[in-house]
Amino acid sequence: MPGESGPPNPGPPAPEGPGPGPSRTSGTAPEGGPPQALRDRLGEKGRSPPRARVFERDAQAPSSRRCAMKLSPLLPMPAPKPDGRGPAMDGMQPDYARSYAQNPRLADEVVNYRRWEWKQMYSSLDAKQRATPDDLDVYRLQADVYLVNGAFQEAVSQLDQVLRRKPDDIHALAITALVQRFMGEDDDAECRMSHLRQRAPAAAADLRHFIRTTDADQYATFRPEPHPDANPDVIAVFGQSPNPDGTPSPGLLLRMAKAEEMAARFRAARIVVSGAAIRGPEPEAGFMRDLLVRQGVDPTRILTDDKARDTVGNAIGIVAACREYGLHDVLAVSALSHLPRAVTTLKALARRCRWTMTVDAAGSGENAEPSRQVRERRYTYVTAARAAGLFERDDFAKYAEH
């Protein structure tokens, strides 16, 4: 689905509760803060809500508890999505697969990943897996790209091959526990969480906290209008890929109509427009900026982020602008169907970066039909995990040190 990547928090803050109004979020980032690439970018100045009891019993489970995980067989490679723009996507944010960029066997695959050259990446990784079936990082990278493209069960299948060879692998346990949970495999998810808790209690605690906050954030109420008491100091507009011929999509035009309405209502607020040149040579952010200016918005109010390749990239650009200009009260503007993912991902990144942020929202268009809502809710856990720094292999390396 592109187009859409700490040690334990000692006493993490309680998750924000669902509701129509804004909620204050101030998170504790992992020790050392975001990775260097993220610090460079930021600067230094469907399914009904999952059952809350899942993983909660494990928090009370005795340390001797062991259960048998249901490891899946190796599934066939899924069909790749249409390729992206290749080298034109170099330098966009986020940098996928940082954990494998220095691996000489996988460096080319990382380049393909960041360029959205899916066909080449899928087939090349599949061949490497057959040639070196005990190379755990090949399975990990395949799982990474499958998750980003919404192939959830295939991703679990890849990480289960890691667990067959290394049953106490922290990264594989955590990610498969998360995926099995949002796929509704609650018993297996809880079993994997139990194994994770015995291997790395801090990782299990952080993952439980992440799931609670993600549930609260994405199952909040999202409406076309912001809270009546809203007074944002910044309006953050999430871009959307254009039509195949490069013209703006109907969804993007609807978002911009909502952004224009909010800009007129909150005249003191700055405006961040975020989106790279995903499908054509012109960045989405540039189009959005020009459209607002043509509608009479003062161009000095507008901050442009033209590096975001997906929703996590949008969040990186928005948080970077907020940090640079000292902005804390955000009004997120996107499609109603995208707002749960957009807001949840933005808040996850803000917590990781220790940036206090209130997020309200205003949505355009209609809510997605039920089956698409299910897919969106599941995918939100993936984008939020990427933003929170609980996704890649190296994100979990710190837990092995304890």
C-alpha positions as CSV (number, residue, x, y, z in Angstrom):
1,M,0.0,0.0,0.0
2,P,2.7,2.5,-0.5
3,G,1.4,5.8,-1.2
4,E,1.0,5.3,1.7
5,S,8.7,2.8,7.6
6,G,13.8,2.1,23.2
7,P,14.5,0.7,25.8
8,P,11.4,0.4,27.8
9,N,9.5,3.6,28.6
10,P,9.6,3.8,32.4
11,G,6.0,4.4,33.1
12,P,4.6,5.4,29.7
13,P,1.9,8.0,29.5
14,A,-1.7,6.7,29.5
15,P,-3.1,6.5,25.9
16,E,-5.4,9.2,24.8
17,G,-9.1,8.1,24.9
18,P,-11.3,8.2,21.8
19,G,-13.5,11.1,21.2
20,P,-14.4,13.8,18.8
21,G,-12.1,16.5,20.3
22,P,-8.4,16.9,20.1
23,S,-6.2,15.0,22.5
24,R,-2.8,16.0,23.9
25,T,-0.1,13.6,23.2
26,S,3.4,13.7,24.6
27,G,5.4,10.6,24.2
28,T,8.7,9.3,25.4
29,A,11.1,8.5,22.6
30,P,13.5,5.5,22.8
31,E,16.8,6.2,24.4
32,G,18.9,8.3,22.1
33,G,15.9,9.6,20.2
34,P,15.2,9.0,16.5
35,P,17.8,7.4,14.3
36,Q,20.3,9.8,12.7
37,A,18.6,9.9,9.3
38,L,15.4,10.9,11.0
39,R,17.1,13.5,13.1
40,D,18.7,15.0,10.0
41,R,15.3,15.3,8.4
42,L,13.6,16.7,11.5
43,G,16.3,19.0,12.7
44,E,17.4,19.3,16.4
45,K,15.9,22.9,17.4
46,G,-12.7,-2.5,9.4
47,R,-12.7,-4.5,12.1
48,S,-14.3,-3.3,15.3
49,P,-11.8,-2.3,18.0
50,P,-9.7,-5.3,18.9
51,R,-10.5,-7.0,22.2
52,A,-8.7,-5.1,24.9
53,R,-7.9,-8.3,26.8
54,V,-5.5,-9.6,24.2
55,F,-2.0,-9.3,25.6
56,E,-3.3,-8.0,28.9
57,R,-3.4,-11.5,30.5
58,D,0.1,-12.0,29.4
59,A,1.2,-9.1,31.5
60,Q,0.2,-11.2,34.5
61,A,1.4,-14.5,33.2
62,P,4.1,-16.4,35.2
63,S,7.5,-16.5,33.7
64,S,7.4,-20.2,33.3
65,R,4.5,-20.2,30.9
66,R,5.3,-21.6,27.4
67,C,2.9,-22.2,24.6
68,A,3.4,-23.6,21.1
69,M,3.4,-21.0,18.4
70,K,1.6,-22.0,15.2
71,L,4.4,-21.3,12.7
72,S,3.1,-20.9,9.2
73,P,4.7,-22.6,6.2
74,L,6.6,-20.6,3.6
75,L,4.0,-19.0,1.4
76,P,4.5,-18.2,-2.3
77,M,5.6,-14.7,-3.2
78,P,2.6,-12.4,-3.6
79,A,1.9,-10.5,-6.8
80,P,3.9,-7.3,-6.8
81,K,2.2,-3.9,-7.1
82,P,2.8,-1.6,-10.1
83,D,6.3,-0.1,-10.0
84,G,7.0,3.5,-9.0
85,R,9.2,6.1,-10.6
86,G,12.6,4.4,-10.1
87,P,15.6,6.7,-9.6
88,A,13.3,9.8,-9.5
89,M,12.2,8.6,-6.0
90,D,15.8,8.7,-4.6
91,G,15.9,11.0,-1.6
92,M,12.3,10.7,-0.6
93,Q,11.3,10.1,3.0
94,P,11.3,7.8,4.8
95,D,14.4,5.7,4.1
96,Y,13.0,2.2,3.9
97,A,15.0,-0.7,5.2
98,R,17.8,1.1,7.0
99,S,18.6,-2.1,8.8
100,Y,19.9,-3.7,5.6
101,A,21.3,-0.8,3.6
102,Q,24.9,-1.7,4.6
103,N,24.5,-5.4,3.9
104,P,26.3,-6.0,0.6
105,R,24.0,-8.9,-0.3
106,L,20.9,-6.7,0.2
107,A,22.0,-3.2,-0.6
108,D,20.6,-3.4,-4.2
109,E,17.3,-4.6,-2.8
110,V,17.1,-1.6,-0.5
111,V,17.6,0.7,-3.5
112,N,14.9,-1.1,-5.4
113,Y,12.7,-0.8,-2.3
114,R,13.1,3.0,-2.0
115,R,12.4,3.3,-5.7
116,W,9.3,1.2,-5.6
117,E,10.7,-1.2,-8.1
118,W,8.6,-4.0,-6.7
119,K,8.8,-6.6,-9.5
120,Q,12.6,-6.6,-9.5
121,M,12.8,-6.6,-5.7
122,Y,10.3,-9.4,-5.2
123,S,11.8,-11.7,-7.8
124,S,15.4,-11.0,-6.7
125,L,14.7,-11.6,-3.0
126,D,12.8,-14.8,-3.8
127,A,15.8,-16.1,-5.7
128,K,18.2,-15.2,-2.9
129,Q,16.0,-17.0,-0.4
130,R,16.1,-20.2,-2.4
131,A,19.9,-19.8,-2.9
132,T,20.6,-19.1,0.8
133,P,17.7,-20.4,2.9
134,D,19.4,-19.7,6.2
135,D,20.0,-16.0,5.6
136,L,17.6,-14.5,8.1
137,D,17.9,-11.0,6.8
138,V,16.5,-12.1,3.4
139,Y,13.3,-13.3,5.2
140,R,13.2,-10.1,7.3
141,L,13.5,-7.8,4.3
142,Q,10.8,-9.8,2.4
143,A,8.5,-9.4,5.4
144,D,9.3,-5.7,5.6
145,V,8.3,-5.0,2.0
146,Y,5.3,-7.4,2.1
147,L,3.9,-5.5,5.2
148,V,4.4,-2.1,3.5
149,N,2.5,-3.5,0.5
150,G,-0.3,-5.0,2.7
151,A,0.6,-8.7,2.2
152,F,0.2,-9.5,5.9
153,Q,0.0,-13.3,5.9
154,E,2.9,-13.6,3.5
155,A,4.9,-11.3,5.8
156,V,4.2,-13.6,8.8
157,S,5.2,-16.5,6.7
158,Q,8.6,-15.0,6.1
159,L,9.2,-14.1,9.8
160,D,8.1,-17.5,10.8
161,Q,11.0,-19.0,8.8
162,V,13.3,-16.8,11.1
163,L,11.6,-18.3,14.1
164,R,12.1,-21.8,12.9
165,R,15.8,-21.1,12.9
166,K,15.9,-18.7,15.8
167,P,12.9,-19.3,18.1
168,D,13.7,-16.4,20.5
169,D,14.3,-13.8,17.8
170,I,12.9,-10.5,19.3
171,H,12.1,-8.8,16.1
172,A,10.3,-11.7,14.5
173,L,8.3,-12.4,17.7
174,A,7.2,-8.8,18.1
175,I,6.2,-8.2,14.5
176,T,4.4,-11.5,14.1
177,A,2.6,-11.0,17.4
178,L,1.4,-7.6,16.2
179,V,0.3,-8.8,12.8
180,Q,-1.5,-11.9,14.2
181,R,-3.3,-9.6,16.6
182,F,-4.7,-7.2,14.0
183,M,-5.5,-10.1,11.7
184,G,-7.7,-11.6,14.4
185,E,-5.6,-14.5,15.4
186,D,-5.8,-13.6,19.0
187,D,-4.7,-16.9,20.6
188,D,-1.6,-17.1,18.5
189,A,-0.8,-13.5,19.0
190,E,-1.0,-13.9,22.7
191,C,1.2,-17.0,22.6
192,R,3.8,-15.1,20.6
193,M,3.6,-12.2,23.0
194,S,4.2,-14.6,25.9
195,H,7.4,-15.8,24.2
196,L,8.4,-12.2,23.6
197,R,7.8,-11.3,27.2
198,Q,10.1,-14.2,28.4
199,R,12.8,-13.2,26.0
200,A,12.6,-9.4,26.2
201,P,10.1,-8.1,28.8
202,A,10.9,-4.5,27.9
203,A,10.1,-5.1,24.2
204,A,6.8,-6.8,25.2
205,A,5.9,-3.9,27.5
206,D,6.6,-1.3,24.7
207,L,4.7,-3.3,22.2
208,R,1.6,-3.6,24.5
209,H,1.8,0.2,25.1
210,F,2.1,0.9,21.4
211,I,-1.0,-1.3,20.7
212,R,-3.0,0.5,23.4
213,T,-2.2,4.0,22.0
214,T,-2.7,2.9,18.4
215,D,-6.1,1.5,19.3
216,A,-7.1,4.6,21.1
217,D,-5.9,6.9,18.3
218,Q,-7.3,5.2,15.3
219,Y,-10.6,4.3,16.8
220,A,-11.3,7.9,17.8
221,T,-14.2,9.7,16.0
222,F,-13.3,11.5,12.8
223,R,-15.7,14.0,11.2
224,P,-15.7,16.5,8.4
225,E,-15.5,19.3,10.9
226,P,-12.9,20.0,13.6
227,H,-13.9,20.3,17.3
228,P,-15.9,23.5,18.0
229,D,-13.2,24.7,20.3
230,A,-10.4,24.1,17.8
231,N,-7.8,26.8,17.5
232,P,-4.8,25.3,15.6
233,D,-1.6,27.0,15.0
234,V,-0.9,24.8,12.0
235,I,-3.1,23.0,9.4
236,A,-1.3,19.9,8.1
237,V,-2.5,18.7,4.7
238,F,-1.7,15.1,3.7
239,G,-1.1,14.6,0.0
240,Q,-2.5,11.9,-2.3
241,S,-1.0,10.3,-5.4
242,P,-2.3,11.9,-8.6
243,N,-3.9,10.2,-11.5
244,P,-1.7,8.0,-13.8
245,D,-1.4,10.9,-16.2
246,G,-0.1,13.2,-13.5
247,T,-3.3,15.3,-13.1
248,P,-4.6,15.7,-9.6
249,S,-6.9,12.9,-8.4
250,P,-10.5,13.7,-7.3
251,G,-9.5,12.7,-3.8
252,L,-6.7,15.2,-3.7
253,L,-9.0,18.0,-5.0
254,L,-11.5,17.2,-2.2
255,R,-8.7,17.4,0.4
256,M,-7.7,20.7,-1.0
257,A,-11.2,22.1,-0.9
258,K,-11.3,21.1,2.8
259,A,-7.8,22.7,3.4
260,E,-9.0,25.9,1.7
261,E,-12.0,26.0,4.0
262,M,-9.9,25.5,7.1
263,A,-7.4,28.1,6.0
264,A,-10.1,30.6,5.6
265,R,-11.6,29.7,9.0
266,F,-8.3,29.7,10.9
267,R,-6.5,32.7,9.4
268,A,-3.6,32.8,11.9
269,A,-2.6,29.2,11.4
270,R,0.3,28.2,9.2
271,I,-0.3,25.5,6.6
272,V,1.9,22.5,5.9
273,V,1.4,20.8,2.6
274,S,3.1,17.4,2.3
275,G,3.7,15.1,-0.7
276,A,6.6,14.2,-3.1
277,A,6.6,13.6,-6.8
278,I,5.1,10.1,-6.5
279,R,3.6,9.4,-9.9
280,G,4.8,12.4,-12.0
281,P,7.6,15.0,-12.2
282,E,5.8,17.6,-10.0
283,P,5.6,17.2,-6.2
284,E,2.1,16.9,-4.8
285,A,3.1,19.6,-2.3
286,G,3.9,22.1,-5.0
287,F,0.5,21.6,-6.6
288,M,-1.2,21.9,-3.3
289,R,0.7,25.1,-2.5
290,D,-0.1,26.7,-5.9
291,L,-3.8,25.8,-5.6
292,L,-4.1,27.4,-2.2
293,V,-2.3,30.6,-3.4
294,R,-4.7,30.8,-6.4
295,Q,-7.6,30.7,-3.9
296,G,-6.2,33.7,-2.1
297,V,-4.2,32.1,0.7
298,D,-1.2,34.2,1.7
299,P,1.8,32.2,0.5
300,T,3.9,33.3,3.5
301,R,1.6,31.0,5.6
302,I,2.4,27.9,3.6
303,L,5.3,25.5,4.4
304,T,6.1,22.9,1.7
305,D,7.3,19.4,2.3
306,D,8.1,17.8,-1.1
307,K,9.9,14.7,0.2
308,A,7.1,12.6,1.6
309,R,6.6,9.3,-0.3
310,D,3.9,7.9,2.0
311,T,2.0,8.6,5.2
312,V,5.0,8.1,7.4
313,G,6.9,10.5,5.2
314,N,4.0,13.0,5.6
315,A,4.4,12.7,9.4
316,I,8.1,13.2,9.2
317,G,7.7,16.4,7.2
318,I,4.9,17.7,9.4
319,V,6.7,17.1,12.7
320,A,9.8,18.7,11.1
321,A,7.9,21.8,10.3
322,C,6.3,21.9,13.8
323,R,9.7,21.6,15.4
324,E,11.2,24.3,13.3
325,Y,8.4,26.9,13.9
326,G,7.4,25.9,17.4
327,L,4.0,24.6,16.5
328,H,2.0,22.3,18.8
329,D,-1.7,22.5,17.9
330,V,-2.3,20.6,14.7
331,L,-5.4,20.4,12.5
332,A,-4.9,17.4,10.2
333,V,-6.7,17.5,6.9
334,S,-7.1,14.4,4.7
335,A,-9.8,12.1,3.4
336,L,-12.2,10.9,6.0
337,S,-11.2,7.3,5.1
338,H,-7.5,8.2,5.6
339,L,-7.7,10.3,8.7
340,P,-7.4,7.4,11.2
341,R,-4.1,6.3,9.6
342,A,-2.9,9.8,9.1
343,V,-3.6,11.0,12.6
344,T,-2.4,7.8,14.3
345,T,0.9,7.8,12.4
346,L,1.5,11.5,13.0
347,K,0.9,11.1,16.8
348,A,3.2,8.0,16.9
349,L,6.0,9.9,15.3
350,A,5.5,12.9,17.6
351,R,5.8,10.7,20.6
352,R,8.9,9.1,19.3
353,C,10.4,12.6,18.7
354,R,9.3,13.8,22.1
355,W,7.3,16.6,20.5
356,T,4.2,17.6,22.4
357,M,1.3,17.8,19.9
358,T,-2.4,18.2,20.0
359,V,-4.1,16.8,16.9
360,D,-7.5,17.6,15.7
361,A,-8.8,16.6,12.3
362,A,-11.2,17.6,9.5
363,G,-12.0,15.1,6.7
364,S,-13.1,15.3,3.1
365,G,-15.2,12.9,1.1
366,E,-17.0,9.9,2.6
367,N,-16.0,7.1,4.9
368,A,-14.7,4.0,3.1
369,E,-17.0,1.1,2.6
370,P,-16.7,-1.6,5.3
371,S,-14.2,-4.0,3.7
372,R,-11.8,-1.1,2.9
373,Q,-12.1,0.1,6.4
374,V,-10.9,-3.2,7.6
375,R,-7.9,-3.0,5.4
376,E,-7.2,0.5,6.4
377,R,-7.4,-0.3,10.1
378,R,-5.0,-3.2,9.7
379,Y,-2.6,-1.1,7.7
380,T,-2.6,1.6,10.2
381,Y,-0.8,-0.7,12.7
382,V,2.0,-1.0,10.1
383,T,2.4,2.7,9.4
384,A,2.2,3.6,13.1
385,A,4.8,0.9,14.0
386,R,7.1,2.3,11.4
387,A,6.6,5.8,12.8
388,A,7.1,4.6,16.4
389,G,10.3,2.8,15.7
390,L,8.9,-0.6,16.3
391,F,9.2,-2.2,12.9
392,E,12.7,-2.9,11.5
393,R,15.3,-5.4,12.7
394,D,17.5,-2.6,14.1
395,D,14.6,-1.1,16.0
396,F,14.6,-4.1,18.3
397,A,18.4,-4.4,18.7
398,K,18.4,-2.4,21.9
399,Y,16.2,-5.0,23.7
400,A,18.8,-7.7,23.2
401,E,21.2,-5.7,25.2
402,H,19.1,-6.0,28.4
